[in-house]
Amino acid sequence: MRFVAHSLWMCLMLGAVIGTTHPVRAEEGKPALARSDGSSVKDHLRRARRARASGKSTEAHAAYKAAFEAIDATSVTERESAEIAGELGLCELDLRKFRDAAEHLAWSLERRKALSPVQQKRFDDGLAKAVPFVATLYLSVDPPDAEVLIDGKPIGRPRRTYTLFFEPGMHMVRARAPGREEASQTLDARAATESGMTIQLPRAAVSSAGEGEGEPGGPAKKAATEAQAARPSTQAPAPSATWPRTARIGGVVLTTATAAAGAVFLLRAHVVHTNLREANTVRREQGWTFDACRKASAPAACADIHAQIEERNLFATLGKVSLATSAAFGIATAASFLTEVAVFGDARPAKGLRIVPVTTSERAGVILEGAW
């Protein structure tokens, strides 16, 4: 009987031990995992610092990179994150990985307030050394929630503006967002240069495919779309209604050209006439008479006088004809406005157009007033 009681007591004690120890182990599992996350970053940092102190840049870079990739906002402070990114960038600078160095140093300096003044200076100096070997792009994206891809690879969390670094060469910058059409631009990246780029994603066109009669509002939407498509066509002018405007522009050009030509001809005629008059005054002082060139023994200079007279008369005639032609073109151009209103019923008549040829003894031209 004593043996049975003793056995029963041992079983009860064993069950109590098992029942009390199992929940404790279950609860200790999560804190242990959390500590392992934080300790992994610290382990990487210790390994990176030892390698850096020993001059092993490759090992230091691998350790800092592992620490940067293991950063967790719940276990690593902003100061530690900024320090890890900056030290990683300096290691990449030593290894001549200039684009990665510029990227991580810039990421660290965006959290400048968490860094000490000494760290800020070290990382600023490192970024200044990396920038001459890369191209810097200041990118603006609209809408700000669009995903940006560089050469087909996403670059991280969507933002409105980015500061990006590129190795020299051609690159493709693409953006996409739900409900928007994709947009892309090419970048010819050149070392030690800065450039800006803006990508705006237009709203995607609503497709009418799949709208059946059973869809709510399907027929109504279709009718509204057809009415909207038909409205511009009823307001568009007929092709034949556009020729008066074309003729009007040509008339203005011809009016101006002929008026200018007439002015040049008349000016030339006036110059020749002035030369003849001055030469005639000189010859009278030398004793010439009016009929000196009509005599059989006319001086040799008379041939030049006759040539100048013919030249004067020719230019005067050409000038008058050009001005008359200019006036005709001007009248025809003015009539084109009345033709467009009377024949084609244009509801937008010209406002106060006047074409006035102007001629004097010394100049000629045309005055155009109004809109065409």
C-alpha positions as CSV (number, residue, x, y, z in Angstrom):
1,M,0.0,0.0,0.0
2,R,2.9,2.3,0.8
3,F,4.5,1.5,-2.6
4,V,1.2,2.4,-4.4
5,A,0.9,5.7,-2.6
6,H,4.5,6.6,-3.2
7,S,4.2,5.8,-7.0
8,L,1.0,7.9,-7.2
9,W,2.9,10.8,-5.5
10,M,5.7,10.6,-8.0
11,C,3.3,10.6,-10.9
12,L,1.6,13.7,-9.6
13,M,4.9,15.5,-9.1
14,L,6.1,14.6,-12.6
15,G,2.9,15.9,-14.1
16,A,3.1,19.1,-12.2
17,V,6.7,19.7,-13.3
18,I,5.8,19.0,-16.9
19,G,2.8,21.2,-16.8
20,T,4.6,24.2,-15.3
21,T,7.8,24.0,-17.4
22,H,6.1,23.7,-20.9
23,P,4.4,27.2,-20.9
24,V,7.6,28.9,-19.7
25,R,9.5,27.5,-22.7
26,A,6.8,28.6,-25.1
27,E,6.8,32.1,-23.8
28,E,10.6,32.3,-23.9
29,G,10.7,31.4,-27.6
30,K,9.7,34.9,-28.9
31,P,12.1,37.0,-26.8
32,A,14.9,34.7,-27.8
33,L,14.1,35.3,-31.5
34,A,13.9,39.0,-31.0
35,R,17.3,39.1,-29.3
36,S,18.8,37.0,-32.1
37,D,17.6,39.6,-34.7
38,G,19.2,42.5,-32.8
39,S,22.3,40.5,-31.9
40,S,22.8,39.5,-35.6
41,V,23.1,43.2,-36.5
42,K,25.5,43.8,-33.6
43,D,27.5,40.6,-34.5
44,H,27.9,41.9,-38.1
45,L,29.0,45.3,-36.8
46,R,31.6,43.8,-34.6
47,R,32.9,41.7,-37.4
48,A,32.9,44.6,-39.8
49,R,34.8,46.9,-37.3
50,R,37.4,44.2,-36.7
51,A,38.0,43.7,-40.4
52,R,38.1,47.4,-41.0
53,A,40.7,47.9,-38.3
54,S,42.8,45.1,-39.8
55,G,42.6,46.7,-43.3
56,K,40.5,44.0,-44.8
57,S,38.1,46.1,-46.9
58,T,36.4,43.2,-48.6
59,E,35.5,41.5,-45.4
60,A,34.4,44.7,-43.8
61,H,32.2,45.5,-46.8
62,A,30.6,42.1,-46.6
63,A,29.9,42.5,-42.9
64,Y,28.5,46.0,-43.2
65,K,26.3,44.9,-46.1
66,A,24.9,42.0,-44.1
67,A,24.3,44.4,-41.2
68,F,22.5,46.9,-43.5
69,E,20.3,44.2,-45.0
70,A,19.4,43.0,-41.4
71,I,18.3,46.4,-40.2
72,D,15.0,46.2,-38.4
73,A,13.2,49.4,-37.3
74,T,12.1,47.7,-34.1
75,S,15.6,46.6,-33.0
76,V,18.0,49.1,-34.6
77,T,17.9,52.9,-33.9
78,E,18.0,55.5,-36.6
79,R,21.5,56.5,-35.5
80,E,22.7,52.9,-35.9
81,S,21.0,52.6,-39.3
82,A,22.6,55.9,-40.5
83,E,26.1,54.8,-39.2
84,I,25.8,51.3,-40.9
85,A,24.9,52.8,-44.2
86,G,27.6,55.4,-44.1
87,E,30.3,52.9,-43.1
88,L,29.1,50.6,-45.9
89,G,29.4,53.5,-48.4
90,L,33.0,54.2,-47.3
91,C,33.9,50.6,-47.7
92,E,32.4,50.6,-51.2
93,L,34.4,53.8,-52.0
94,D,37.6,52.0,-51.0
95,L,36.6,49.1,-53.4
96,R,35.8,51.7,-56.2
97,K,32.2,50.8,-56.2
98,F,31.3,54.4,-56.7
99,R,27.6,54.1,-57.5
100,D,26.8,51.9,-54.5
101,A,29.0,54.2,-52.3
102,A,27.2,57.3,-53.4
103,E,23.8,55.6,-52.9
104,H,24.5,54.4,-49.3
105,L,26.3,57.6,-48.3
106,A,23.4,59.7,-49.5
107,W,21.0,57.4,-47.7
108,S,23.0,57.9,-44.5
109,L,23.2,61.7,-44.9
110,E,19.4,61.9,-45.3
111,R,19.4,61.0,-41.6
112,R,22.1,63.6,-40.9
113,K,20.6,64.7,-37.5
114,A,21.1,61.2,-36.1
115,L,24.9,61.4,-36.9
116,S,27.6,63.0,-34.9
117,P,29.5,66.0,-36.5
118,V,32.5,63.8,-37.0
119,Q,30.5,61.1,-38.9
120,Q,28.7,63.8,-40.9
121,K,32.0,65.2,-42.1
122,R,33.4,61.7,-43.0
123,F,30.4,60.7,-44.9
124,D,30.1,64.1,-46.7
125,D,33.8,63.8,-47.8
126,G,33.2,60.3,-49.0
127,L,30.1,61.3,-51.0
128,A,32.2,64.2,-52.6
129,K,34.8,61.6,-53.7
130,A,32.2,59.3,-55.2
131,V,30.1,61.8,-57.1
132,P,32.7,62.7,-59.8
133,F,32.5,59.1,-61.0
134,V,28.7,58.8,-61.4
135,A,25.8,60.7,-62.9
136,T,23.3,62.3,-60.5
137,L,19.6,62.4,-61.4
138,Y,17.0,64.4,-59.6
139,L,13.7,62.5,-60.4
140,S,10.2,63.8,-59.8
141,V,7.2,61.4,-60.2
142,D,3.5,62.2,-60.4
143,P,1.6,60.5,-58.8
144,P,3.9,60.1,-55.8
145,D,2.7,56.5,-55.2
146,A,4.0,55.3,-58.5
147,E,6.6,52.5,-58.6
148,V,9.9,53.5,-60.2
149,L,12.0,51.0,-62.0
150,I,15.6,51.6,-63.2
151,D,16.6,49.2,-66.0
152,G,13.7,47.0,-65.1
153,K,14.5,46.8,-61.3
154,P,12.3,48.5,-58.6
155,I,14.3,51.0,-56.5
156,G,12.2,50.8,-53.3
157,R,9.4,52.6,-51.5
158,P,7.5,55.1,-53.7
159,R,8.2,58.7,-53.2
160,R,7.5,62.0,-55.0
161,T,11.2,62.9,-55.5
162,Y,14.4,60.8,-55.7
163,T,18.1,61.5,-55.8
164,L,19.6,58.7,-57.9
165,F,23.1,57.8,-59.0
166,F,24.0,56.0,-62.2
167,E,27.1,54.5,-63.7
168,P,28.0,56.1,-67.1
169,G,25.9,54.7,-70.0
170,M,22.3,54.5,-71.3
171,H,19.6,53.7,-68.7
172,M,15.9,53.3,-68.8
173,V,13.7,55.0,-66.1
174,R,10.2,53.7,-66.0
175,A,7.2,54.4,-63.7
176,R,3.9,52.6,-63.2
177,A,0.9,53.0,-61.0
178,P,-2.6,51.4,-60.8
179,G,-5.1,53.2,-63.0
180,R,-2.4,55.0,-64.9
181,E,-0.5,54.5,-68.1
182,E,3.1,53.5,-67.8
183,A,5.7,56.1,-68.8
184,S,9.4,55.8,-69.4
185,Q,12.4,58.0,-70.4
186,T,15.9,57.2,-71.3
187,L,18.9,58.7,-69.6
188,D,22.3,59.1,-71.1
189,A,24.3,59.1,-67.9
190,R,27.7,60.8,-67.9
191,A,30.1,60.9,-65.0
192,A,30.3,64.1,-62.9
193,T,27.0,65.5,-64.4
194,E,23.7,66.4,-62.8
195,S,20.3,66.4,-64.5
196,G,16.6,66.6,-63.7
197,M,13.7,64.4,-65.0
198,T,10.0,64.6,-64.4
199,I,7.7,61.6,-65.2
200,Q,3.9,62.2,-65.2
201,L,1.7,59.2,-65.6
202,P,-1.6,60.0,-67.5
203,R,-4.7,58.4,-66.4
204,A,-5.5,55.2,-68.2
205,A,-8.2,55.4,-70.9
206,V,-11.4,53.7,-69.9
207,S,-12.0,50.8,-72.4
208,S,-15.6,50.3,-73.6
209,A,-14.8,46.6,-74.4
210,G,-16.8,44.2,-72.3
211,E,-19.7,46.6,-71.7
212,G,-22.7,44.5,-72.5
213,E,-26.4,45.3,-72.3
214,G,-26.6,43.6,-69.0
215,E,-24.1,45.9,-67.4
216,P,-25.7,48.7,-65.3
217,G,-25.6,51.9,-67.3
218,G,-24.0,50.2,-70.3
219,P,-26.4,51.5,-73.0
220,A,-26.5,55.0,-71.4
221,K,-22.7,55.2,-71.3
222,K,-22.6,54.0,-75.0
223,A,-25.1,56.6,-76.1
224,A,-23.3,59.4,-74.2
225,T,-20.0,58.4,-75.7
226,E,-21.5,58.4,-79.2
227,A,-23.0,61.8,-78.6
228,Q,-19.8,63.2,-77.4
229,A,-17.9,61.8,-80.3
230,A,-20.4,63.2,-82.8
231,R,-20.4,66.7,-81.2
232,P,-17.0,67.8,-82.5
233,S,-17.7,66.5,-86.0
234,T,-20.8,68.7,-86.3
235,Q,-18.8,71.8,-85.2
236,A,-15.8,71.1,-87.5
237,P,-15.9,73.2,-90.6
238,A,-16.2,71.5,-94.0
239,P,-13.0,71.1,-96.0
240,S,-14.2,73.6,-98.6
241,A,-14.8,76.2,-95.9
242,T,-11.1,76.5,-95.2
243,W,-9.9,77.7,-98.6
244,P,-11.0,81.3,-98.1
245,R,-8.7,81.5,-95.1
246,T,-5.9,80.0,-97.1
247,A,-6.5,82.4,-99.9
248,R,-6.6,85.2,-97.4
249,I,-3.1,84.4,-96.1
250,G,-1.8,84.1,-99.6
251,G,-3.4,87.4,-100.5
252,V,-1.8,89.2,-97.6
253,V,1.6,87.8,-98.6
254,L,1.2,88.8,-102.3
255,T,-0.1,92.2,-101.3
256,T,2.9,92.9,-99.1
257,A,5.3,91.5,-101.7
258,T,4.0,93.5,-104.6
259,A,3.8,96.7,-102.5
260,A,7.4,96.2,-101.4
261,A,8.5,95.6,-105.0
262,G,6.7,98.7,-106.2
263,A,8.3,100.8,-103.5
264,V,11.7,99.6,-104.5
265,F,11.1,100.3,-108.2
266,L,9.7,103.8,-107.5
267,L,12.7,104.6,-105.2
268,R,15.1,103.5,-107.9
269,A,13.3,105.7,-110.4
270,H,13.4,108.7,-108.0
271,V,17.2,108.2,-107.5
272,V,17.8,108.1,-111.3
273,H,15.6,111.2,-111.8
274,T,17.5,113.1,-109.1
275,N,20.8,112.2,-110.7
276,L,19.6,113.5,-114.1
277,R,18.4,116.7,-112.6
278,E,21.6,117.4,-110.9
279,A,23.6,116.5,-114.0
280,N,21.4,118.8,-116.1
281,T,22.1,121.7,-113.8
282,V,25.8,121.2,-114.1
283,R,25.6,121.0,-117.9
284,R,23.6,124.2,-118.1
285,E,26.4,125.9,-116.2
286,Q,28.8,124.6,-118.8
287,G,26.8,126.1,-121.6
288,W,24.6,123.2,-122.8
289,T,21.2,124.0,-124.4
290,F,18.0,122.1,-124.4
291,D,18.4,120.9,-128.0
292,A,22.1,120.0,-127.7
293,C,21.4,116.2,-127.9
294,R,19.1,116.7,-130.9
295,K,21.7,118.1,-133.2
296,A,23.6,115.9,-135.6
297,S,26.9,116.8,-133.8
298,A,25.5,115.7,-130.4
299,P,28.1,115.1,-127.7
300,A,29.0,111.6,-126.7
301,A,27.5,112.1,-123.2
302,C,24.0,112.3,-124.8
303,A,24.0,108.5,-125.1
304,D,24.4,108.1,-121.3
305,I,21.7,110.7,-120.8
306,H,19.2,108.8,-123.0
307,A,20.0,105.5,-121.2
308,Q,19.4,107.1,-117.8
309,I,16.1,108.5,-119.0
310,E,14.9,105.1,-120.2
311,E,16.0,103.5,-116.9
312,R,14.0,106.1,-115.0
313,N,10.9,105.6,-117.1
314,L,11.2,101.7,-116.8
315,F,11.5,101.7,-113.0
316,A,8.7,104.2,-112.7
317,T,6.4,102.0,-114.8
318,L,7.3,98.9,-112.9
319,G,6.6,100.7,-109.6
320,K,3.2,101.8,-110.7
321,V,2.2,98.4,-112.0
322,S,3.4,96.7,-108.8
323,L,1.4,99.1,-106.6
324,A,-1.7,98.6,-108.8
325,T,-1.2,94.8,-108.5
326,S,-0.8,95.2,-104.7
327,A,-4.0,97.1,-104.5
328,A,-5.8,94.4,-106.5
329,F,-4.6,91.7,-104.2
330,G,-5.5,93.8,-101.1
331,I,-9.1,94.2,-102.4
332,A,-9.3,90.4,-103.1
333,T,-8.1,89.6,-99.6
334,A,-10.6,91.9,-98.0
335,A,-13.3,90.3,-100.2
336,S,-12.4,86.9,-98.9
337,F,-13.9,87.8,-95.5
338,L,-17.2,88.6,-97.1
339,T,-17.1,85.5,-99.2
340,E,-16.5,83.3,-96.1
341,V,-19.5,84.8,-94.3
342,A,-21.9,84.9,-97.2
343,V,-21.1,81.5,-98.8
344,F,-20.0,79.3,-95.9
345,G,-21.8,81.0,-93.0
346,D,-18.8,81.4,-90.8
347,A,-20.0,82.6,-87.4
348,R,-16.6,84.2,-86.7
349,P,-16.2,87.0,-89.2
350,A,-13.1,89.1,-89.3
351,K,-13.1,92.1,-87.1
352,G,-12.3,95.4,-88.7
353,L,-9.8,94.3,-91.4
354,R,-8.4,97.2,-93.5
355,I,-5.9,97.0,-96.3
356,V,-4.8,100.4,-97.5
357,P,-2.0,100.9,-100.1
358,V,0.0,104.1,-99.5
359,T,2.2,105.8,-102.1
360,T,4.0,109.1,-102.3
361,S,6.6,110.5,-104.6
362,E,9.3,109.0,-102.5
363,R,7.9,105.8,-100.8
364,A,5.2,103.2,-101.2
365,G,3.7,100.5,-99.0
366,V,0.5,98.9,-97.6
367,I,-1.2,99.2,-94.2
368,L,-2.9,96.1,-92.8
369,E,-5.2,96.5,-89.8
370,G,-7.4,93.8,-88.2
371,A,-7.2,90.1,-87.5
372,W,-7.1,87.2,-90.0
